[in-house]
Amino acid sequence: YKWALDELFIKHNFARVIILEDDMEIAPDFFDYFEAAAKLLDNDKTIMAVSSWNDNGQKQFVYDPKALYRSDFFPGLGWMLTKPTWIELSPKWPKAYWDDWVRLKEVHRDRQFIRPEVCRTYNFGEHGSSMGQFFRQYLEPIKLNDAHIKWNSEDLSYLKEDKFLIQFGKDVASATPLHGSDAALKAHNMDADVRIQYNDQEDFERIARQFGIFEEWKDGIPRTAYKGVVVFRYKSSRRRIYLVGPDSLSQLRV
């Protein structure tokens, strides 16, 4: 990776590069999505990279093919970065496990990542490093976008840091709070967006298991999280479930 990115950014002087593994299928709007997001990446220095992947992008957890989010967790698996970011990363790039390295707070330094609700890539590499059960549980059920979104006419300004923080905060605050060890069970009987607070990583993992989303954290951040909030759709519907950390509401200023 380091050699290839040095070649592209330093030797050939590209402004941006999309990194895509060889066991990935891409959505019809893959390049249009990145082209539209490139303007955001160029102009907002609080965004470190743009990804085409959602770790909780399984069919049952997604609904809106236009929805994009900011995340504190680096998704990888089809992502774009700029030359200035690569110039910063290149001298420190590790020999292995570079994706987990990018997920360290000391590396991304409070910058965030743009990710879609519905994936623009699909990983068909069952016999790669992730292997068997992990593939069947998390990768095989991923929904690859098939809707034709005209990204060049979409207004993505809502993803700017100040706007997104305010709107996402309002959405989380307006969700119905559910409490108790049976909160996930209660969510099944609701007909509105809900939020469930977790107290720590162990508590998050317990709730995540009940819904079937990713339990994993890296350097204190759950996969897909923004300000400690993990959001996903309930059974492919418009309804959102927000798993909210103990400090999330104060970070969202609500």
N, C-alpha and C positions, 0 to 999 in steps of 0.2 A: 504493500500500500504506500509506504513512504517513498519508495523509488518511483512508482507510477505517478503519484501526486506531485513530487518534485519535478518530474519530467513535464507534466502538463502545466503546472503553475509557473515554475521558474524558467525552464528551458523554452517552453512554447508560449508562455505569458498569457494563458487563458484567465479571464476575469472570474469565471465560476466553473465548477466541475460537479457533475452528478456521478456518484459512486453507486454501482449496481452489481450485486453478486451474480454469478453465472447460473444460479438455480432459481432465478426469479422471473415470473411472468409479469408483464406490465399491462395496466389498464389502457383503454383507448385514449383517455385524456391525460395520460402520464406526463407528456412533454408540455402540453398546454398548462397543466397545473403548475409545473416548475417555472415555466415562463412567466406566469402571472405572479407567483410568489417571489420571483427574483427581484422585482422592484422593492418589495418589502424588505428582503434580505439586504439589499444594497443601501437602503435608507434608514433602517432601524438597527442601531448598533447593539440593542439589547437582544437581538436574535442571532444566535450562533450558527444555526443551520436550519434547513427546511427538510422534512422527511416525508416520504410517501406512505409511511407505515403507522399503524395503530396496534399496539400489543393486545388491546382488547377489541380488536376489529372483527371478532367472530360474528357470524350471521345474526345470532340472537342478541347482540349488544349494539347493533348499529341501525340507523334509520335514515339519516339525512346525508345524501352524497355531496351536498354543498358545504356542510359544516366543517370548519377548521378550528383548531384550538392552539393555544400556547401551552407548552409543557416544560417543566423543570427537568424532565427525564429524557435523555437522548435515545430516540427510537432506533436509529440506523435503518438498515434494510431498504436501500433506495433513498439517498439523501444528497443534498447539495450544499456546498460551502463556497465561500469567496476566497480570493487570493490573499487578502490581508489576514484572514483567519488562519489560512494554511501557513503563512509565513510565521505566525505566532506558534503554531503547533509543531511544525516540522522539526525544529531542533530537539524537542522533548519527546517525539513520537516513540512509543514503546515497541519492543521487538515482538510482543504477543499481547493478545487480549486488549487490543486498542479500543474496542467499543466500550468495555467496562472502564477503561482509563478515561475516555471522554466523559463518562458519567460522574467522575469525581468532581466535587465542588471546587477543588483547587484548580481544576482544568477549565470547567465552563464558567466559573466565577460569576454566578448570578445571571448569566445570560440564559435565554430560553430557546426552545425549538418549536417550530410550527409543525403540527401533525394533522392529518385529516381524520374525520370520524370513520369514513369508509376507505379502506386501503386502496392505494394505486399500484401496489405490488402484491404478488402472491408467491409464497415460497413453496416450491414443490420438491425440495431436496430432502426427502424422508431419510436418506442414508447419509446425510451430512453429519456435522459434529453434534447436532442436537438430538438425533436418533429417535427411534420408536415411540414410546409413550408420550413424550413431550410433543412430538409432531402431531400425533393423533388428537391430543387434547387441545392444543393451542394453535397449531399452524394449519392443519387440514381444514378446520371449519371457518377459516378466515374468508370474509366476503371480499372478492375483488370487484371494484367498481365497474358497472356496465352502463351507467347513465351517461348521456352525452352532455356534459356541462360546458357551457361557453365561458371559459375562465377569463378570457380577455375582456368580457363585459361585466364581470363580477367586481363589486367594490370590496376590496379586502382591507380597507382602512380600519375596520373594527378590530383588526388584529394588532394594531399599534398598542404598545404597552399600557398607556394611560386609559385608552378606550376599553381595551379588553378587560383590564382589572375592574373597572367600574361595572361593565355589563355582566361579567361573569359573577361578580360579587352580588349583584341584584338577583341574578338567577338562582344562586345558591341560597340567598336569604329568603327568597319567596317560596322555596321548596318546603314541604311539610316536614317538620322534624319528627323522627321516630326514635324512641328510646327503649332500652331494655335488651336483654339477651335474645329476645324473640323479634327484634326489630326487622330482620330480614323476612321473617314470616309475615309480619304486619304489612310489609311493602307489597306482598302478593295481593293483598286485598284492597289496596289503594287505587284511586283512579286519577292520581296527580303526581307531579314531580315530588320526590321525597329526599330527605337528607338524613344520613345516619352517622353519628359521630363515633370515631374510634379513639381509644386512649393512647395506644402505643403500637409498635409493630406487631406484637403478638395478637393484639385485639384486632388489628386490621386484617391479619392473615385469617383469623377465625371467620370474620364477616365475608371476606373475599371468597373463601371456600364455599360458603353457603350460596353465593351467587354463581360461582364458577369462573370468576375473573382471575387474572394474574395475581399471585400473592407476593411475588418477589420485590425486594427493595435493593437499591444500590446507594451507598453512602447517605443513608437516611431519607431517601426519596423513593416512594412507591412508583412502579411503572405507570406511565402516562400522567402522573400527578402534576397539578398546577397549584402552588401554594398549599400543598398537602391534600388537595381535593382530587379524588379519582371519580370521573364521571363516565357513565355508560347508559345505554338505552335498556329499557325493560322489555324483554321478549320481542325484539324487533319493532317496538312501537315508538310513538312520539315521546312517551314518558321517559324522564331521566331519573337515574339513581345517582345521588352524590354521596360518596364516602368522604367524610370531612374530618380532618385532623384536629387535635386540641387547640392549635393556634391558628387554624385556617381562617376563621371569620375575622380575627384581628388583622391578619395579613391582607385579607381582602377589604379591610376597612368597613366592615358591616357589623 
